[in-house]
């Protein structure tokens, strides 16, 4: 090969390398507003995958967070809610697609859920289960927040609430401990397979009772950040999804009934709601908290339903009162959505 031929090959290789670098280079964006709070707050940095063109080619999926160009220019991050050809509606705070309420996946709930502070401070002698019980009983949960204290708006009641807990099972081959959670009239129980740490989430979500329980490592518990509202390592799918009892009071209502977390309770029906029948040797409750989901609000003019075209997407912010999104802009064309993002980093 001549020197000129070698030079051409080198130049082509360099050009190819630059092209691959450009394609593979992740996009980074620093969050400026609170429209995606509590999952993303000002100063957080999100990034696309190493190959943003890949997600760009495959197209948005429901519940993904995408970097996009809003009307008027600039950059914004919103959550993709509606896909081409669908009819999107906001019904009593829930998302409906083509007339059916969509259940939020666990990992999306981990980004949108807000921790509800206890109704009253507990003393040092109170157990975590008692703390949860007093937090949710005889109160109505509102869509108030602490990350935008200057905001002024009419607070609305939130029906989608639940409990999250970390427990430690002592384990016994002859009698594996049971973990039970109750939110209003809905109850779920798991037989824990071994000794160790376990996380569990249960509650009312999008008209259903949902629940999941999974084992966690000591490292996951130790590395959980202060902003994590649900336990670490939450699975992709709910283990329990069943209709919320139609005759039952909503969680947070004064007549909703007992709520709490217990470990080591007997397996027979009619177990003691106060937990007095639980075996303290079976395990312990490490932490317990109350959460609520985002309450979707209609547009300012009251509109709450949109029909999407064949190349249109509907996007929303996770903090409805602090977000400008498709409720204001209308559906967005595919070309303005740049890439899916993950974070914060």
N, C-alpha and C positions, 0 to 999 in steps of 0.2 A: 504494500500500500504506500502510495506517495505521501509526502508530508502534507500536501494540500488535502488529500483524502482523509488522512488522520485528523487534520484540523476540523474538517466538516463533521466527522463522527463525534469528536469531542464537543463541538458546538451543539450538535443535535442532542447529545447526552445531557449537556448542561441545560439546554432548553427544556428537555423532558423532565429533568430534576426540578427545575423552577416551576414547571407546570404542576407536577405532583405536589410540591410544597405548597403551592397556592391553593390547590384543591383540598389538600389535607389540613391546611391551617385552620384550627378552630376559631370561631368567632367568640369574642368576649364582650360582655356588656355589664356595666355597673348600674345597679338598680338605683333609681332616683326618687320615686314616689312610693306610696303605700298601697297602690291598687292591687298588688299581689300579696299583701300581708295577710296572715302572719308568716307564711312560708318564706316570703322574700321581703326584706325591708331595705330602706335606703342605705347604700354602702355595700350591700352584698354584691358579689361578682358571680355571674352565671356564665356558662360556656356551652358551646355546641360540642358535638363529638369531634374526633380527630378528622373525620371526613363529613363535614356538614352537607356536602353535595349529595351524599347518600340519602339522608333524611329528606333533603329537598326534593329528590327524585321520587321517593316512595310516597310522599305526601303526608299531611297531618293526620294524626289519629286522635280519637276522642280522649279528652282529659290531659293531653300533653300540653306543656307550656312552650310557646313558640315566640321567637324573636320576629317582629314584623314591623312594617312601615305603615303607621296609621295615616288616615287622611290628614293632609297638611304637612306631611313629611316627618322626619326624625325617626326615632326608634321607640319601640314599646314591647313589653312582654305581656301576653295574655294567655289564658287557657282556652284551648280549642274545645268547644262544647257541641257545635252542630256541624254535620258533614253534608256534602252536596245532595240536594234533592229532599232533605228532611224538613219536617215542620217542627220548629223548636218553640216550646212554651215554658213559662215560669209559673208554676202552679203552687200557691201557698208556700213559697220558699223553695220548692223542689224543682228539678229539671225534668221536663217531659219531652220525649222524642217520639214523634208520630203518635201521640196520644198516650204513651206509656211512661210512667215515672222510671227514671234510670237510677240504679243503685250505685252510689259512689264506691269505687274499689278501695280496699284498705290503705294502699300506699298513697292514694290521692287524699284520703281523709287525713293521713299523717301530715300533709302539707296545708290543708285548709282548716283543720280543727283548731278551735280556740279553747284554752284552758279556762275553766270557770272557777273563780276564787271561792273558797268555802264561805258559807253563809255567816259563820262566826268562828272565831279562833278556838282552837281546841287546846286543852291542857296537856301537860306532858304525859299524864297517865292514860290519855285516850289512845285507843288503838287506831290503826289506819282504817280498819273496816268501820269503826264508829265514826271516824272523821268523814268518810264517804257518805255514811248514812245521814249524818246531820247536814251534809252539804246539799243533798238533793231533795230531802224530804220537805214537804210543805212549802215549796217555793216555785215561782215561775222564772224560768231562765230567759233573759232578754239578750238581744244581739248587741250588747255593749262591748267595748274593746278598750284596751289600755295603750295601744300603740299609736293612737291619734286622739289624744285627750282634748285637742282644741275643736274637734268636730262637734257640730250641733245638729241633731236630727231626732225625729221621733223614734224611740226604741220600740221594737216589736218582739213578741214572744217567739221563742225558737222551740220547735217540737223535737228536733233531732238532737238528742243528748244521750250521753252514756257514761260508762265508767272504764277506766284503764288501770291496770294493776300489775305490780311485780310481786311474785311470791317465791318463797323458798320451801320446797318440799323436802322433808327428812327422809322419806322413803321407807317402805317396809314390804318385803316380798309377799307376805301373807295378806296384807291389807293395804294396797296402794291408796294413797290419799286422793280425795276428790276436791276439785276446785269448783266452787259455785259462784255465779254472779247473778244478781237480780236487778232489773231496771223496771220499776213499775210492776206491771202484771206479768212480764216476760222473765223467764228463768232459763239458765243454761248451766250444764255441769259437765266437767271433764274428769276422767280418771287419769291422773298423772302417771306416766309410765315408769318413772324412776325418781331418785333423789336429784336435786339440782334446782336451778332457778328457772322460772317460767313467767311469761308475760301473757296477759289476756286483755282483750277489749270486747265490750258488749254494749249494745244500746239500740235506741230507735234511730233508724236512718232511712230517709226516703220512703217512708211508709212501711218499712219492714223492721223486723228484729234481726240484727246481725251480730255475729260473734266469731272470735278466733282466739286460739290459745297456741302458743309455741314456746319451745325451749330457748333460752338465751344463755349466753356465756357470761362469765364474770367480766371479761374484757368489754363486752357490749354494754353491760350495765355501767362499767367504769367510764367508758368513752362517750356515753350519751351526753349530748350537749345540753346546756341550760334552756335552749329554745325548743327542744324536742317535746312535743305535747303528747305523743303516744310513745309507748315503749319501743326500743330499737329492734330492728330485724323483722318488722311486721310483714306478713306474707302478702302475696299478690292477690289472693282470693279469700273471701269469707268462707269459713267452715260451716257456718249456720246462716241461712237466709230464709226467713219465713215471714208471712204477713204479720204485721202488728195486730194484736187482738182488737177487733173492731169495737168491742164493747168496753175496752179498757180505757182508763183515763190516760192522758198523755203524760210522758215523763215531765217532771217539774211542776205538775199541778198539785194542789194541796191534797187531792184524794188519790194520787198516783200509787200510793202504797209504799212498802219498804223497798229500799235500794241498798245494795252493799255487796261486799265480797267476803266469802268465807272459804276456808280450807279445812278439810277433814270432817265435813258434815256427813251424817249418815245418808245412805242411798235411798231410804224409804221416803214416800210422799209425805208431805206435811212437815218438812224439816223446819226447825225453829228459825224464824226470820231474824231473831236477834242474835243468832249464832251461839246460843248457850249450850247447844248439843254438840258443838264441834270439839274435836279432840285436839287440844293444844300441842300434843306431841307429834301430830301429823305434819306440821309445817308452820310457817309464819308469813304474814303479809308484810312485805318490805315497804311498799308504797302504794298509794291509791289516789286517783284524781278523777275529777269530773270534767268532761269535755262537751262541747257543742259544735255542730257543723255550721258551715256558712249558710246564711239565709238569703237566697237569691231574691232581689227586689226587681220589680218591673221598671220600665223606662219612666222618666219624669212625667210624661204625658199619659201614663197609665197603660201603655201598650205592653202586652206580655206574650205575644205570639208572632212568629216570623216564618215565612216559607222561603227556603233556600233554593237558588238556581243550581244548575248542573255543575258549575265551577265555583260555588260560593261556600264560605265557611262562616260559622258564628262563633265569636270569641267573647269571653267575659273575664273580668278581674275577680280575684278571690275575695276582695273587700268591696262589695257592691257600692257602698256609699262613697267610696273614694276612688272610683274607677270610671273612666270614659272608655267605652267598648262598643260592641255591636248593638247594644240597646240605644246608643246615641248615633253611631255611624251607620247602622244597618249591617247586613252581611258583607263580608270582604271577599274580593276576588283572590284566587289562589296565588297570583303573582306577587302579592304584598307580604305573604308569609315566607320568611327566609329560611329558618331552621329551628328544629326542636332544641331546647336548652335544658341543662341540668344545673343544679347548684342548690344553695350557695357554696362557693369554694373559697 
